Amino acid sequence: MSTYRLARRLAQLEPSATTAMNARVQQMRAEGLKVISFSVGEPDFNTPAPIKAAAVDALNKNYTHYTPAGGIVELRKAVAARITADQGLSYTANQVSVTTGAKEGLYLAFQALCDEGDEVIIPAPYWVSYIEQAKLAGATPITPFAGDTTGFRLTAEQLQAALTPRTRIVVLNSPSNPTGAVYSAAELRALADVLLASEALIITDEIYDTISYVAYARWLRVAPELADRTIIVNGASKAYAMTGWRVGYVAGPQPIITAIKDIQSHTSTHTASISQYAALVAYTPSAELDQTVQDMAAAFRKRRDLVLELLAAIPGVTCTVPDGAFYVFPNVTGLLNRPLKHGICTTSDELNNYLLEHAHIACVSGEAFGAPGYIRLSYATSEAEITEGMRRFRDCLG
Ligand SMILES: Cc1ncc(COP(=O)(O)O)c(C=O)c1O
């Protein structure tokens, strides 16, 4: 038995609820059930053709060898130029590391920056991996709750109350997974004013920046004076429908990026060489690709409007209008503790199971994101599936 003793830091690791839900959906489908999934966090579009062509070209040119840790210099230069244009601040290739998805970028940032006893402020509802990654780095997650009364956006007062001398990092994620909330410039400014008086670092996870239905307020455009304390995280997964290619990046002060690359040099070294050459096309300015990215965002917006309209017709469900990403995060407390067609649910987790069992629709319960009373639906699926899924949702309640 002792042979299988796992490291102590694993004792608190929670496996991913979304992955668990996807596994259940696969199992039910294998049994012949027609399950509609609203649980997947990825675009249903295919990777744009010019990006795929670049990968084929790279293969044919035998770009199949190791690359420098943190990515080929051409890609880091292209990403630095993109960041410079986005943020309105000058970034060089040395301030960028390309990672195996934004997820690895975040993991490496926590590893490079956190010690035991440090606190990381992660506003709830949160993307689950922030919590687990902070814990794996020895830090303690602090999770002030920003519910639907503030549009799922942390207020300056809440941030102020959560800050302590031990706060090492504050994580901002706009547009947000799971809520789709997008912070306004004024809201970011209010947070910046609080942070100026602290020594905390800021991680701004901008992975959904191209999927914003309102003018996107970027953290460093609003608070450029905090650039020397900010780590930008982004990637190709959502903007370019490239989830499987595993391309993300971190950018920030050079000493932090060098530390991140040093860890990378002993772990993954770099993401796949072919993916890097594909991403080089994604990050090279192109009117055609810009249009493709905008078209995908427009399609998501149409689906958001559809899902909101259909959810509004379900008694007991209220939903804040999300301004970005491809998630809605309805409040389902009105459906709890009262008789539904097939029984009573006391928690959103039970309701989530109820929906899977009786309506064959897969969502993710708010509990997974630190927000009981809500469920998350990803609308990165066809309009026909959204319509049928919402019909089933409504019908199974009675
Ligand atoms: C908020 C957020 N950040 C980061 C990621 C990581 O994306 P990837 O590792 O595919 O770049 C995701 C993926 O779901 C996400 O939702």
The ligand as an SDF file (V2000), in Angstrom:
LIG
                    3D

 16 16  0  0  0  0  0  0  0  0999 V2000
  -10.6100   31.2030  -18.3140 C   0  0  0  0  0  0  0  0  0  0  0  0
   -9.7420   30.2260  -19.0160 C   0  0  0  0  0  0  0  0  0  0  0  0
   -8.4160   30.3940  -18.9800 N   0  0  0  0  0  0  0  0  0  0  0  0
   -7.5780   29.5350  -19.5730 C   0  0  0  0  0  0  0  0  0  0  0  0
   -8.0520   28.4480  -20.2720 C   0  0  0  0  0  0  0  0  0  0  0  0
   -7.0380   27.5110  -20.8820 C   0  0  0  0  0  0  0  0  0  0  0  0
   -7.1190   27.4000  -22.2490 O   0  0  0  0  0  0  0  0  0  0  0  0
   -5.9830   26.6580  -23.0740 P   0  0  0  0  0  0  0  0  0  0  0  0
   -5.1290   25.9020  -22.1430 O   0  0  0  0  0  0  0  0  0  0  0  0
   -6.7040   25.7870  -24.0360 O   0  0  0  0  0  0  0  0  0  0  0  0
   -5.2090   27.7450  -23.7710 O   0  0  0  0  0  0  0  0  0  0  0  0
   -9.4290   28.2190  -20.3430 C   0  0  0  0  0  0  0  0  0  0  0  0
   -9.9590   27.0230  -21.0190 C   0  0  0  0  0  0  0  0  0  0  0  0
  -11.0630   26.6020  -20.8470 O   0  0  0  0  0  0  0  0  0  0  0  0
  -10.2910   29.1430  -19.7110 C   0  0  0  0  0  0  0  0  0  0  0  0
  -11.6300   28.9800  -19.7590 O   0  0  0  0  0  0  0  0  0  0  0  0
  1  2  1  0
  2  3  1  0
  2 15  2  0
  3  4  2  0
  4  5  1  0
  5  6  1  0
  5 12  2  0
  6  7  1  0
  7  8  1  0
  8  9  2  0
  8 10  1  0
  8 11  1  0
 12 13  1  0
 12 15  1  0
 13 14  2  0
 15 16  1  0
M  END
$$$$
